[in-house]
């Protein structure tokens, strides 16, 4: 009973925003764009329709695009952090999107 949810220390907040993931220490630039599925203080679950090659344990820099809530478009902001891949969920047939679970290695930094 519980299973997956019992492993989590924090509740997850379902939120959709753009995410850019760039592999650290790669000879060739390996990056993919996607969207967040949910986020918590320890990490983020992202999805992408690209067939980005990632393995559990790899280190990435991630940048989250913070949406403009007020509609003023006066500020563009990002949250960035180093994060490690802790789980990969293969795409479902309907969505065709692979999900990648990241655990933050550094405290996310807010950039305006």
C-alpha positions as CSV (number, residue, x, y, z in Angstrom):
1,X,0.0,0.0,0.0
2,X,1.3,3.5,-0.8
3,X,4.3,2.3,-2.7
4,X,5.7,5.2,-4.7
5,X,4.2,7.9,-2.5
6,X,5.8,6.5,0.6
7,X,9.3,7.1,-0.8
8,X,8.7,10.8,-1.1
9,X,9.7,13.1,1.8
10,X,7.9,16.1,0.3
11,X,4.5,16.7,-1.4
12,X,4.8,17.5,-5.0
13,X,3.2,20.6,-6.6
14,X,1.8,19.9,-10.1
15,X,3.0,22.8,-12.2
16,X,3.7,23.2,-16.0
17,X,6.6,25.4,-17.0
18,X,9.4,25.3,-19.6
19,X,12.6,23.5,-18.6
20,X,16.0,23.4,-20.3
21,X,18.3,20.5,-19.2
22,X,22.0,20.6,-20.2
23,X,24.3,17.7,-19.3
24,X,27.4,18.6,-17.3
25,X,30.9,17.6,-18.5
26,X,29.8,16.4,-21.9
27,X,32.2,16.6,-24.9
28,X,29.3,17.3,-27.1
29,X,26.5,19.6,-26.0
30,X,23.7,17.4,-24.8
31,X,20.6,19.3,-23.9
32,X,16.9,19.0,-24.2
33,X,13.9,21.2,-23.7
34,X,10.7,20.0,-22.1
35,X,8.1,20.9,-19.5
36,X,7.8,20.2,-15.8
37,X,5.2,17.8,-14.5
38,X,5.6,18.5,-10.8
39,X,8.1,20.0,-8.4
40,X,9.1,19.8,-4.8
41,X,11.9,21.2,-2.6
42,X,14.1,18.2,-3.4
43,X,13.6,18.0,-7.2
44,X,11.5,18.1,-10.3
45,X,9.8,15.7,-12.7
46,X,10.2,16.8,-16.3
47,X,8.9,15.4,-19.6
48,X,10.1,15.8,-23.2
49,X,9.0,14.5,-26.6
50,X,12.6,14.4,-27.9
51,X,14.5,11.2,-27.5
52,X,17.1,12.7,-25.3
53,X,19.7,10.1,-24.2
54,X,20.1,10.2,-20.4
55,X,21.1,7.7,-17.8
56,X,20.4,7.5,-14.1
57,X,23.2,9.3,-12.1
58,X,24.0,11.8,-14.8
59,X,24.5,15.5,-13.7
60,X,22.6,18.3,-15.5
61,X,22.2,22.0,-15.1
62,X,18.5,22.8,-15.3
63,X,16.7,26.1,-15.9
64,X,13.1,26.5,-15.2
65,X,11.2,29.4,-17.0
66,X,9.0,31.1,-14.4
67,X,5.7,32.1,-16.2
68,X,4.5,35.7,-16.0
69,X,1.5,35.5,-13.8
70,X,0.4,39.1,-13.9
71,X,0.4,39.4,-17.6
72,X,2.7,42.4,-17.6
73,X,5.6,40.7,-19.3
74,X,7.9,43.2,-17.5
75,X,10.0,40.5,-15.9
76,X,11.4,37.4,-17.2
77,X,12.8,35.1,-14.6
78,X,14.4,31.7,-14.3
79,X,15.3,29.2,-11.5
80,X,18.5,27.3,-12.1
81,X,20.2,24.4,-10.3
82,X,22.4,21.4,-10.6
83,X,20.4,18.2,-10.6
84,X,21.1,14.5,-10.9
85,X,18.9,12.0,-12.8
86,X,17.4,9.6,-10.3
87,X,14.7,7.9,-12.4
88,X,13.7,7.6,-16.1
89,X,10.1,6.7,-17.1
90,X,9.7,5.5,-20.6
91,X,7.1,7.2,-22.8
92,X,3.5,6.0,-22.8
93,X,2.1,5.3,-26.2
94,X,-0.6,8.1,-25.9
95,X,1.7,11.0,-25.0
96,X,5.0,9.8,-26.5
97,X,6.8,11.8,-23.8
98,X,9.6,10.4,-21.7
99,X,9.7,11.6,-18.1
100,X,12.9,12.2,-16.2
101,X,13.1,12.7,-12.4
102,X,15.8,15.1,-11.2
103,X,17.0,15.5,-7.6
104,X,18.5,18.9,-6.9
105,X,22.2,18.8,-6.0
106,X,22.3,22.5,-5.2
107,X,19.8,24.9,-3.8
108,X,17.9,26.4,-6.8
109,X,18.8,30.0,-7.6
110,X,16.3,32.6,-8.7
111,X,17.5,34.8,-11.5
112,X,15.6,37.9,-12.7
